[in-house]
Amino acid sequence: MSRFEVNAQRLERTIEELASIGKQALGVTRLPLSAEDLQARRYVMQLMTEAGLAITVDPVGNIYGKRLRAADPSLPSVVTGSHICTGTCYGKYDGTVGVLGALEAVRLLNEHDVTTVFPIEVAVFTAEEPQRFKAFMPGSQCVAGKLSLEDLQRYKDDDGVTFWDALVKAGYHPDNLAAARRTRETMKAYVEMHIEQGRVLDDLRKSIGIVTAVAAPTRFTLTITGRADHSGATPMGLRKDALCAAAEIILALEAFGQAEASHSSVATVGYIKAEPGSVVVVPGKASMSVDIRGVDPASKHRVVDNAVKKIQEVSARRQVKIETQMIYDTDPVPLSDSIIATIKETADELGIDALMMPSGAGHDAQQMANFTDAGMIFLPSVEGISHNPQEYTRLEDIVLGTKLLVHVLLKLGGEA
């Protein structure tokens, strides 16, 4: 039986209040380090203060609210949280439920006058969403010590503003980057609650998922250069059609992904542009994106290797030039067996029929897994919709996830 009863009305109110910041006619927009994002950060810090948390903000804007009701506040913390930034016209649950659910968990510990052995912290990571700076979770990557000062200056938005400049403008101090790094000596464990962003849980009518591993992308762009010729005057045998070359690669990528589906690998082309874009001209240039993901490193590498071979073969056979620009190339991240076991044990004790599952999307938890024990709790996304104004997770599922989270935090933190 549950020791804690989540205040659903209070939790729902904070979700709606946060969603009002950056609200548009369609969805919510709080691009990383925008005015709306900074306003949302102030709101969350206000909630942290009201919950009695001691707030610190690191040089790249990651926010921590530390609960001081611990037998020894100097011990490494059990950390929970997520992000509150969004892309353009997103929903109101992605990231948000992990932060606000964590704050609700802290309130419950306070209301029951619980003292833990290890401190508990609520984290809000900077710029998890990549839309503005085209950066792969730079806030949490800095926590893991994986970015340099040069990296912070390299990432730019469409207006040429660097991640570094945006941090400085917001009042942060990226020149002191080393102070953002954390280790196992300061973070005992990390648990993140997040919406699934897919439809597995919803289709199976499961309220909770326990994440076993986080898929990582190999993501690159292709620029295919052929020859732009008149569509009527150029015989088929003389053409160097860049768009047809792209189409052949796209279908091959789909087949490579399907061949590895049993290993949960996927391959996607989400963007393509043909030039000059005229009905009477054979396309002389095509640009496209490629996103290959998986939780099984060998499977993912097979898809990537097959894609590279296909690109080379198409280039030679069709006599088109194909340039590849790598964006990310990271390995899948298995989450901590001990944290997975703790979440599973706790779910069983609460009578929750949880599903063991991988995450196809990336999360800050995969960065924490570089140096400490990390785990994730998934909540269902109705119809699998995410990054969309129609994104929806039922309140009762958020409440159940928060109930599970507070019990997990208490197990990891230990009761004094």
KETOR-610017 format. One record per residue (C-alpha): x, y, z. Coordinates in steps of 0.2 Angstrom, whole numbers, plus 5000, padded with zeros to 4 digits. Example, Ala and Ser with C-alpha at 12.3 -4.5 7.8 and 13.67 -1.06 7.14 Angstrom:
BEGIN
506249785039
506849955036
***
This chain:
BEGIN
500050005000
500650184996
501350285011
501050445001
499550514992
499950634978
498950794978
498250784961
497450954961
499051034966
500050944953
498850984939
498851164944
500751184943
500751094926
499451214919
500351364927
501951314918
501051284902
500351464902
502151524900
502551524882
500751474878
500251514860
498651484849
499451314845
500451234859
501851304870
503451374864
504951404876
506451384866
508051364876
508651524885
507251624877
506351754887
504951624890
506151494895
506951604908
505251654914
504851474917
506451444926
505951584938
504251504941
505051334945
506351414956
504951494965
504151324968
505751254974
505851394987
504151364993
504551184995
506051235006
507351184994
509051264993
509351324975
510951334966
511251364947
512751304938
513851404925
512751334911
511051364919
510651194926
509551224941
509651114957
508451124972
509251034986
508150965000
509150995017
508150865027
509550735027
510550655040
512050725032
511750855018
513650835013
513350665006
513050634988
511250674982
509950564974
509450684960
507750684950
507150804937
507150834918
506950994907
505651134905
506151204888
505251154872
505351174853
504051274843
502251234847
502551084858
501351004871
501451034890
502050874896
503750834888
505050864902
503850964912
503050814921
504750754927
505150924935
503450954943
503250774948
504850784957
504350944966
502750854971
503750704978
504750834988
503150914995
502550735000
504150705009
504050865018
502250845023
502650675031
504150755040
505350625032
507250645034
508250545022
510050485024
510550555008
510050725002
508750734987
508850864973
507750914960
508550964943
508151064928
509351044914
509751174901
509251164883
508750974882
507751024866
508951044851
507851154840
508651324844
510551284846
510551114836
511451044851
511250874859
510750914877
512151034881
511651064898
511750884905
513250854894
514150984903
513650904920
514450744913
515950834908
515750804889
515850974882
517251104880
517151294880
517451284861
515851174860
514851304869
515451434856
515151324841
513251294844
512251434836
510451474833
509751524816
510151714820
511951674824
511851684843
512951554851
512451444865
513851534875
513151714871
511451664876
512051594892
513051754896
511551864891
510451764903
511751794917
512651634918
514551604918
515051474905
516851524907
516851434923
516251274914
517251154925
516051194940
514551124931
515350944931
514650824944
515350654948
514750504958
515450594974
514150724972
512750624964
512350454971
510950414958
509850494946
507950454942
507050544928
505150524925
504650574908
503250544895
503550394883
503350504867
502850344858
501250234859
501850074866
501250104884
499550174877
499250034865
499649904879
498550004891
500050014903
500250154915
502050144919
503650094909
505350054917
506650104904
508049984902
509150084889
509150244880
509350244861
510650354854
510650434837
511850424822
511250584813
511950654798
511450754782
511750714764
511950834750
511750754733
512350854718
511950794700
511450894685
510051014683
509350984665
507751014655
506550884660
505850864642
507450884632
508550764642
508450574639
508250464654
509950384650
510850544651
510150614667
511050634684
509450654694
509850704712
508150674719
508050504712
509650464720
508950524736
507350424734
508350264731
509350304747
507750334757
506950174753
508550084756
508650164774
506850104777
507349924772
508849924783
507849984798
506549854795
507849724794
508349774812
506649804819
506749654831
508249744839
507249904841
508349994828
507550124817
508050234802
507150394797
507350524784
506350674791
506850814779
507150824760
507350974748
507550964730
508251104719
507951204709
506151144712
505451174695
504151054686
505251074670
506951044677
507750874682
508350904700
510150944701
510350954720
509450864734
509750884753
509150764766
509250714784
509650544791
509250484809
509750304814
509450254832
509450094842
509750024859
510749874853
512449944847
512849804835
511149824827
511250004825
513049994818
512349874805
511049994799
512450134798
513650024789
512349974777
511850154774
513650204771
513850064758
512250104749
512650294748
514350254740
513550124728
512150254723
513450394720
514550284709
513150204699
512150364696
513750474694
513150594707
514250674721
513650644738
514350744753
513950684771
514050794786
513950704803
512950794816
512950664830
513650494832
513350424850
513150244857
511550184865
511650194884
511050054896
510350114912
510850054929
510349874933
510149924952
509050074948
507949964936
507849834950
507349964963
505950044952
505349864948
505349814966
504449974971
503149954957
502749774962
502549834980
501249964975
500349844964
500849924948
501049814932
502549904924
503249864907
505149844904
505549944889
506850044879
506750224876
506850274857
507050454861
508550534870
508450604888
509550694900
509650524910
510850454897
512050594901
511950554920
512250374916
514050424911
514550444929
513250384941
511750254942
510350324932
508550254928
506950314920
505050304923
503950314908
502150374908
501050344893
500850474879
499050454872
499150394854
500950414855
500850604851
502350714857
503150874852
501450924846
500051034854
498950874854
500250794866
499250724881
499650614896
498250574908
498250654925
497950494934
499550424925
500550574931
499950544948
500350364948
502050394941
502350524955
501850404968
503050274961
504450414960
504250464978
504350284985
505950254974
506750414980
506450364998
507250194994
508750264986
508950404999
508650295014
507550355028
508550415043
***
